[in-house]
Amino acid sequence: MVKELRERTGAGMMECKAALSETGGDLDKAVDELRKKGIAKAAKKSGRETAEGAVGSYVHMGGKIGVLVEVNCETDFVAKTDEFQGFVRDLAMHIAGANPVPQVVSREQVSEALIAKEKEIIAAQPDMAGKPANVIEKILEGRINKFLGEISLMDQPFVKDPEHTVGEVLQRQIAKLGENMTVRRFVRFQLGGE
């Protein structure tokens, strides 16, 4: 059971033994327990400096779309691992397919001006006419939240694992590799685009 749990989670042998012990041998509960611990570990690492890393690229077949992405980690050692390099490559592929526009890593990077403009557009839509102000405010909040989720790289469903967001996949990588990681920036080029 320890071996199967390790294969499913990528966690260490002792962590798997402990999780199985805590959950009375229930494999699914042990997976959940390890995931919770991994997210907690990743949160603890979030304040650590990320000065190493890699710039990854992806060029789509036919050369019509290309992506560069910078992902940082704490040490050169982790930056050179196949696991880290694979994540950077997968992230570049995700950006090529998902096309986050404007190109922002997280919600915090979206300008207040863009949010205000989007609110103005939503408020002017025909389905908003005649609604009370408090209802309009709740609708605006929900639609702005959805809008930010669509344009923020961290909030998008990851193309290789649509059940999880890019941010969640990043947190799993942090827990697995044992270092803080950040997506610093990216750029997506499309033939004939701006």
Backbone as a ProteinNet text record, in pm:
[ID]
protein_1_A
[PRIMARY]
MVKELRERTGAGMMECKAALSETGGDLDKAVDELRKKGIAKAAKKSGRETAEGAVGSYVHMGGKIGVLVEVNCETDFVAKTDEFQGFVRDLAMHIAGANPVPQVVSREQVSEALIAKEKEIIAAQPDMAGKPANVIEKILEGRINKFLGEISLMDQPFVKDPEHTVGEVLQRQIAKLGENMTVRRFVRFQLGGE
[TERTIARY]
82.9	0	86.6	199	289.8	339.8	377.4	428.1	321	198.6	90	64.3	66.7	45.7	157.9	280.9	393.9	376.6	332.3	312.9	203	98.4	-14.3	16.3	102.8	123.1	262.6	360.8	497.9	559.3	489.8	539.5	644.7	722.4	826.4	768.9	851.6	806.9	756.8	831.4	791.7	662.1	646.5	522	403.6	422.8	315.7	278.9	380.7	354.3	273.1	314.1	244.3	100.1	80	-55.7	-144.8	-91.1	-169.9	-202.3	-108	-129.9	-239.8	-232.6	-330.9	-471.5	-482.6	-614.2	-660.9	-592	-632.9	-620.5	-526.8	-504.1	-593.8	-675.2	-763.5	-680.9	-661	-573.7	-624.2	-753.8	-808.5	-796.3	-824	-810.2	-663.6	-574	-430.7	-385.5	-437.9	-406.5	-452	-575.4	-627.8	-541.6	-501.3	-420	-285.6	-223.3	-94.4	-110.8	-220.7	-245.8	-260.9	-334.1	-350.8	-215.9	-135.4	-4.1	85.1	75.4	156	122.2	-5.7	-47.4	-0.3	-6.2	40.3	190.6	265.4	410.3	441	365.6	388.3	361.7	257.1	224.9	338.1	400.3	511.4	631.6	649.2	764.2	742.9	620.7	586.3	664.8	719.9	794.4	941.3	987.3	1129.5	1162	1280.6	1323.5	1344	1300.9	1318.7	1404.6	1535.2	1627.4	1684.7	1657.6	1703.3	1582.9	1601.3	1488	1524.5	1424	1445.2	1345.2	1386.3	1295.6	1264	1136.2	1094.5	1024.7	1021.2	956.3	870.4	777	694.3	656	678.6	636.1	539.8	417.9	313.8	344.8	294.8	319.6	290.9	375.8	358.2	419.4	464.1	532	444.7	313.9	225.7	203.7	235.1	222.2	349.6	403.3	520.3	505.3	560.8	549.3	685.7	715.1	827.8	770.9	817.4	770.9	889.8	894.2	998.9	938.6	995.4	953.1	1075.2	1059.4	1170.3	1155.3	1270.4	1275.6	1391.3	1415.5	1516.2	1659.1	1678.7	1815.8	1836.8	1960	2002.4	1981.4	2000.1	1984.2	1843.5	1740.9	1603	1573.4	1626.7	1602.2	1647.6	1745.6	1799.3	1730	1638.3	1572.7	1474.4	1453.9	1358.2	1216.9	1185.6	1051.8	1024.3	1119.6	1104.2	1096.8	1190.5	1193.9	1064.6	1012.3	886.5	771.1	767.9	661.5	669.2	789.5	807.1	759.2	795.4	753.7	601.4	542.2	396	324.6	381.4	321.6	325.6	437.2	446.9	343.2	323.5	223.1	82.8	57.4	-72	-99.3	0.2	-15.9	-44.8	21.5	-3.3	-149.4	-203.8	-340.7	-446.6	-423.2	-524.8	-528.4	-417.3	-407.6	-465.2	-405.8	-453.8	-432.9	-540.2	-530.3	-606.1	-552.7	-414.5	-322.8	-198.6	-105.3	-63	-142.7	-113	-99.1	-7.6	15.1	-94.1	-128.2	-227.7	-324	-434.1	-537	-480.3	-382.7	-326	-259.1	-223.3	-157.4	-255.4	-383.9	-483	-502.3	-492.9	-501.3	-643.8	-651.2	-781.4	-857.5	-784	-847	-918.7	-855.3	-917.2	-1040	-1031.7	-1146.4	-1260.8	-1230	-1332.9	-1398.8	-1319.5	-1373	-1464.8	-1423.3	-1505	-1635.7	-1630.2	-1752.2	-1848.1	-1792.2	-1872.5	-1943.5	-1872.1	-1929.4	-2038.6	-2013.9	-2113.4	-2237.6	-2218.6	-2332.1	-2419.6	-2362	-2437.6	-2510	-2491.8	-2556.5	-2706.9	-2784.4	-2930.9	-2990.7	-2932.6	-2990.2	-2974.5	-2901.6	-2881.8	-2987.1	-3056	-3154.1	-3266.7	-3298.9	-3412.2	-3387.8	-3272.2	-3242.9	-3204.3	-3237.3	-3197.4	-3044.4	-2996.8	-2852	-2779.4	-2840.4	-2773.6	-2761.6	-2859.6	-2855.7	-2749.2	-2744.4	-2644.1	-2504	-2485.5	-2354.4	-2312.4	-2407.1	-2376.3	-2345	-2420.3	-2395.4	-2258.5	-2229.1	-2098.4	-1985.2	-1999.4	-1896.3	-1872.6	-1981	-1969.8	-1907.2	-1949.7	-1897	-1751.9	-1715.6	-1575.8	-1488.2	-1536.7	-1462.4	-1440.2	-1544.2	-1533	-1433.4	-1442.4	-1352.3	-1207.1	-1180.7	-1044.5	-994	-1082.2	-1045.5	-1007.8	-1071.1	-1042.5	-910.5	-875.7	-755.6	-630.9	-648.8	-533.9	-481.8	-355.7	-293.5	-312.4	-292.3	-300.6	-440	-543.8	-681.3	-735.6	-663.2	-712.3	-699.5	-796.3	-780.4	-658.1	-571.6	-447.5	-481.5	-426.6	-463.4	-435.8	-331.5	-299.7	-371.3	-440.2	-512	-625.8	-731.3	-837.9	-914.9	-899.2	-965.9	-899.8	-777.6	-702	-657.2	-644.4	-596.5	-443.7	-390.7	-245.8	-185.3	-249.9	-201.3	-195.1	-296.1	-296.4	-185.5	-166	-59.5	76.4	91.7	215.3	238	133.4	144.9	186.9	135.4	175.4	323	369.6	510.8	599.1	555.1	630.2	641.5	529.1	529.6	617.9	611.4	687.1	837.2	876.3	1018.3	1080	995.2	1046.1	1103.5	1070.7	1119	1005.5	1016.5	922.8	944.9	838.4	845.7	747.2	782.9	691.8	697.5	583.5	580.1	597.4	709.9	741.6	673.6	684.8	625.7	619.6	541.8	534.1	493.8	519.9	477.5	433.9	328.4	274.7	272.9	333.5	335.7	246	169.1	88.2	111.9	138.5	166.7	53.6	90.1	-10.5	-78.8	-44.5	-106.9	-34.5	-76.4	-15.6	115.7
-120.4	0	125.7	119.5	234.1	265	158.6	176.9	242.7	194	249.6	395.9	424.9	562.3	653.6	605.4	684.3	713.1	612.7	630.5	732	730.4	821.9	964.8	982.9	1117.3	1174.8	1088.4	1137.5	1170.7	1138.1	1167.7	1064.4	1097.5	1008.3	888	784.5	660.1	681.4	756.1	776.6	857.3	956.2	1034.6	945.4	854.9	764	668.2	613.8	524	595.6	718.6	795.8	824.4	861.7	893.3	769.8	654.2	530.8	494.3	517.7	490	580.9	709.9	807.4	778.8	721.9	700.3	556.3	476.4	338.1	252.1	285.7	206.1	240	345.4	387	467.1	409.1	468.5	604.7	615.1	742.9	852.8	819	918	956.7	860.1	887.6	984.8	967.2	1059.7	1200.1	1211.6	1342.7	1404.6	1321.8	1369.8	1423.4	1350.1	1394.1	1522.5	1532.8	1655.1	1774	1756.2	1865.7	1907.2	1809.5	1839.5	1907.4	1864.5	1923.7	2069.1	2103.2	2242.1	2324.4	2266.7	2338.2	2361.2	2260.2	2276.1	2383.7	2382.6	2481.2	2621.8	2637.9	2769.1	2820.2	2730.2	2769.8	2818.8	2763.9	2797.9	2925.6	2977.2	3087.2	3215.9	3235.7	3358.3	3352.3	3235	3219.3	3273.2	3330.2	3394.7	3292	3330.1	3245.1	3320.1	3295.4	3368.3	3281.6	3151.8	3060.8	3022.4	2931.8	2885.4	2864.6	2879.5	2854.9	2934.2	2962.6	3017.7	2902.1	2870.3	2760.9	2816	2733.7	2777.5	2665.8	2706	2611.4	2677.4	2607.6	2655.4	2551.3	2596.9	2507.1	2460.8	2342.8	2288.3	2392.7	2398.4	2493.9	2629.1	2649.8	2773.4	2897.6	2883.2	3000	3058.7	2980.2	3027.2	2989.1	3084.1	3057.3	3120.7	3056	3104.9	3099	3202.1	3201.7	3223.7	3145.1	3160.8	3148.9	3236.3	3230.9	3178.2	3066.9	3008.7	3008	3061.8	3071.2	2970.2	2928	2840.1	2888.1	2818.8	2864.3	2827.7	2709.1	2663.2	2618.3	2628.1	2581.9	2430.9	2359.3	2214.4	2174.8	2235.4	2203.5	2249.7	2365.4	2418.1	2322	2238.6	2146.3	2010.2	1986.3	1855.5	1838.5	1714.3	1683.5	1725.1	1708	1743.2	1892.8	1977.5	2122.4	2161.2	2109	2141.5	2098	1982.1	1933.1	2025.2	2073	2166.1	2294.5	2348	2471.9	2450.8	2337.7	2306.1	2292.4	2220.2	2203.2	2336.5	2423.6	2555.2	2638	2631.3	2703.2	2650	2518.3	2458.4	2504.4	2510.6	2557.9	2700	2786.7	2927.2	2936.1	2852.7	2852.2	2818.9	2720.8	2677.9	2765.4	2809.6	2883.7	3031.8	3087.4	3226.3	3325.4	3336.8	3435.6	3577.7	3652.8	3790.9	3880.9	3990.5	4030.6	3931.4	3936.5	3835.6	3865.5	3816.3	3836.3	3702.1	3695.3	3572.7	3553.9	3661.7	3649.8	3768.3	3753.4	3857.5	3991.3	3983.7	4105.8	4193.7	4137.6	4213.4	4285.5	4257.5	4321.9	4464.9	4558.7	4700.5	4738.3	4834.3	4885.5	4945.3	5004.8	5064.5	4957.4	4840.8	4732.8	4679.6	4666.5	4619.2	4719.4	4847.5	4952.3	4949.7	4932.5	4926.6	4806.2	4691.3	4570.4	4587.5	4652.3	4679.1	4767	4867.4	4958.5	4882.3	4792	4712.1	4621.1	4555.3	4464.8	4541.9	4657.1	4736.9	4786.3	4803.9	4854.8	4744.7	4619.5	4509.8	4510.7	4470.5	4477.8	4402.7	4291.7	4215.3	4283.9	4393.6	4467.3	4577.5	4612	4722	4692.4	4792.7	4784.5	4705.3	4654.3	4578.4	4674.6	4639	4722.7	4729.3	4837.1	4861.1	4748.5	4694.8	4588.2	4459.7	4432.4	4314.9	4335.3	4455.5	4487.3	4470.3	4515.3	4504.9	4358.7	4272.8	4130.1	4065.7	4100.7	4047.2	4093.4	4222.6	4276.1	4200.5	4178.6	4108.8	3968.7	3897.1	3761.2	3759.1	3851	3853	3900.8	3994	4039.3	3925.2	3852.1	3737.3	3634	3607.7	3513.8	3567.2	3695	3759.7	3746.4	3776.4	3766.3	3622.3	3528.1	3386.6	3344	3403.4	3368	3426.4	3546.7	3611.8	3588.9	3540.7	3515.4	3374.6	3363.1	3233.3	3139.3	3188.1	3103.1	3046.1	3113	3068.4	2978.1	2964.1	2884.4	2735.3	2654.6	2509.2	2466.4	2385.9	2343.8	2247.2	2269.7	2189	2039.2	2003.3	1862.1	1801	1883.9	1837.5	1936.4	1933.9	2035.8	2040.7	1938.6	1938.5	2036.3	2081.4	2171	2294.1	2405.3	2529	2525.5	2616.6	2628.9	2655.5	2740	2770.5	2647.6	2561	2438	2343.1	2332.8	2247.4	2301.3	2433.1	2494.8	2459.9	2466.9	2433	2287.6	2197.4	2056.2	2040.1	2116.2	2109.8	2160.3	2265.6	2319.3	2212.1	2145.8	2041.3	1924	1887.5	1771.8	1799.6	1917.9	1949.4	2008.5	2052.7	2101.7	2241.8	2317.5	2455.6	2546.3	2673.2	2772.8	2792.2	2811.4	2836.6	2947.9	3030	3134.5	3142.1	3174	3204.2	3354.9	3399.1	3541.7	3617.8	3564.4	3634.4	3538.9	3579.8	3502.4	3594.1	3546.8	3619.3	3515.6	3546.3	3456.7	3532.1	3472.9	3531.9	3450.6	3521.3	3452.6	3520.8	3442.3	3495.8	3588.4	3709.2	3806.7	3880.1	3847.9	3915.9	4045.1	4109.9	4236.8	4214.6
0	0	0	70.9	75.1	-65.4	-138.3	-274.8	-363.5	-356	-437.6	-401	-272.5	-227	-276.8	-272.6	-323.7	-472.4	-548.4	-692.3	-720.9	-640.9	-662.2	-620.9	-521.5	-466.6	-487	-508.3	-519.2	-383.4	-274.8	-140	-99.7	3.1	52.5	125.4	141.7	202.7	346	426.7	566.1	575.9	486.4	485.4	449.8	354	313	426.1	493.8	607.5	714.3	745.6	848.5	807.2	681.3	633.1	637.1	598.5	604.9	749	837.5	979.4	1035.7	1000.4	1050.1	999.3	879.5	817.7	828.2	909.6	930.5	806	719	598.8	480.8	492.8	382.6	281.5	163.7	63.3	15.7	-11.1	-59.4	45.2	170.3	277.4	296.5	278.6	291	181.4	59.1	-50.7	-13.6	37.5	78.6	188.6	284.9	395.9	345.8	254.7	199.3	117.7	45.5	-32.3	60.8	171.4	267.3	325	362.7	419.4	316.3	191.5	84.5	63.5	67.3	50.1	169.3	289.4	408.8	400	354	338.1	236.2	125.4	19.7	72	154.1	209.1	298.5	375.1	462	380.9	263.5	180.2	99.5	95.2	5.4	29.2	148.3	175	136	97.5	66.6	-72	-85.8	-210.1	-322.3	-441.9	-559.9	-660.8	-657.9	-744.9	-856.5	-853	-958.5	-1042.7	-1136.1	-1214.9	-1359.7	-1446.1	-1588	-1670.5	-1792.6	-1892.6	-1986	-1995.8	-2083.2	-2205.4	-2309.2	-2432.2	-2489.1	-2570.6	-2643.5	-2774.6	-2883.2	-3014.3	-3068.5	-3096.8	-3144.9	-3286.9	-3322	-3455.4	-3563.2	-3659.2	-3767.7	-3737.1	-3614.7	-3578.7	-3576.5	-3556.1	-3555.8	-3417.1	-3313.2	-3175.1	-3100.6	-3023.5	-2942.2	-2805.3	-2703.9	-2565.7	-2498.2	-2418.4	-2326	-2186.7	-2089.8	-1952.4	-1858.6	-1756.6	-1655	-1525.5	-1478.2	-1351	-1260.5	-1140.9	-1046.1	-933.7	-880.7	-763.7	-676.3	-567.8	-472.3	-509.4	-567.9	-592.3	-735.8	-777.8	-909.2	-920.5	-809	-807.3	-852.7	-794.6	-831.2	-973.6	-1012	-1146.5	-1255.5	-1224.9	-1325.4	-1325.3	-1231.9	-1225.8	-1340.8	-1380.5	-1487	-1446.6	-1318.3	-1267.5	-1286.9	-1248.3	-1262.4	-1409.6	-1488.9	-1631.9	-1701.1	-1661.2	-1718.4	-1685.4	-1560.6	-1521.1	-1603	-1621.2	-1698.6	-1841.6	-1900.1	-2037.7	-2046.3	-1950.4	-1949	-1931.9	-1850.8	-1829	-1957.8	-2029.4	-2157.5	-2255.5	-2257.1	-2344.9	-2304.6	-2174.3	-2125.4	-2174.6	-2162.5	-2202.7	-2352.4	-2431.8	-2576.5	-2605.9	-2532.6	-2557.7	-2492.9	-2370.4	-2294.4	-2328.4	-2374	-2415.3	-2314.4	-2195.5	-2098.5	-2153.1	-2167.3	-2218.6	-2123.3	-2072.3	-2088.2	-2019.5	-2051.1	-2003.2	-1859.2	-1764.5	-1622.6	-1552.4	-1459.3	-1384.4	-1280.2	-1207.3	-1100.9	-1102.5	-1032	-1024	-977	-886.6	-830.1	-935.7	-1048.9	-1154.8	-1247.1	-1233.6	-1319.3	-1270.9	-1362.1	-1324.9	-1283.1	-1193	-1149.6	-1267.7	-1361.7	-1479.9	-1563.4	-1580.7	-1657.2	-1584.7	-1453.1	-1374.7	-1384.4	-1373.6	-1383.8	-1521.4	-1625.1	-1761.6	-1778	-1724.5	-1732.9	-1655.4	-1538.3	-1461.2	-1540.4	-1607.2	-1688.8	-1801.2	-1865.6	-1974.9	-1921.6	-1810	-1751	-1708.4	-1644.3	-1596.1	-1710.5	-1828.7	-1943.7	-2020.8	-1984.5	-2056.2	-2031.2	-2132.2	-2122.9	-2003.5	-1962.3	-1851.4	-1715.7	-1711.1	-1586.1	-1567.1	-1674.1	-1669.1	-1570.5	-1490.2	-1399	-1271.3	-1251.7	-1130.3	-1017.2	-892.9	-779.3	-766.8	-709.6	-698.1	-624.8	-516.7	-441.4	-523.7	-609	-695.9	-803.8	-860.3	-962.2	-903.1	-779.6	-715.2	-699.4	-658.3	-642.6	-777.7	-880.6	-1014.4	-1063.9	-1044.1	-1084.4	-1015.5	-886.5	-810.5	-866.8	-893.6	-948.4	-1086.8	-1172.2	-1309.5	-1314.1	-1227.7	-1221.7	-1171.1	-1072.6	-1021.1	-1132.5	-1211.6	-1323.3	-1427	-1459	-1555	-1509.3	-1382.1	-1329.4	-1333.5	-1308.6	-1316.3	-1456.6	-1556	-1694.8	-1743.8	-1698	-1751.3	-1666.8	-1545.7	-1456.5	-1480.7	-1514.2	-1539.2	-1420.7	-1300	-1180.9	-1156.7	-1207.4	-1184.1	-1294.1	-1404.1	-1515.4	-1486.6	-1535.7	-1524.4	-1606	-1547.1	-1612.8	-1726.6	-1845.7	-1962.8	-1942.5	-1870.2	-1851.5	-1731	-1652.4	-1534.2	-1506.9	-1592.1	-1584.4	-1452.3	-1368.5	-1238.1	-1141.4	-1175.1	-1087.9	-1164.3	-1091.6	-1153.9	-1166.2	-1246.2	-1259.2	-1120.8	-1041.1	-906	-817.5	-826.4	-746.3	-791.1	-923.2	-975.1	-929.6	-930.1	-881.6	-734.3	-652.6	-510.3	-491.5	-575.1	-567.8	-601.9	-701.5	-739.5	-625	-558	-444.2	-335.9	-306.5	-204.1	-247	-373.3	-422.2	-425.6	-473	-488.7	-361.9	-268.7	-141.2	-145.4	-247.9	-259.7	-303.4	-265.4	-313.1	-463.4	-536.3	-680.3	-713.5	-810.9	-857.6	-1009.3	-1067.7	-1210.6	-1217.1	-1271.3	-1269.8	-1382.1	-1505.6	-1620.1	-1738.8	-1837.3	-1960.6	-2074.5	-2194.2	-2313	-2416.8	-2486.3	-2588.6	-2721	-2821.6	-2954.2	-3046.1	-3128.8	-3228.1	-3361.2	-3462.7	-3595.7	-3638.9	-3677.4	-3721.8	-3608.2	-3481.6	-3367.1	-3335.8	-3228.1	-3188.7	-3118.7
[MASK]
++++++++++++++++++++++++++++++++++++++++++++++++++++++++++++++++++++++++++++++++++++++++++++++++++++++++++++++++++++++++++++++++++++++++++++++++++++++++++++++++++++++++++++++++++++++++++++++++++

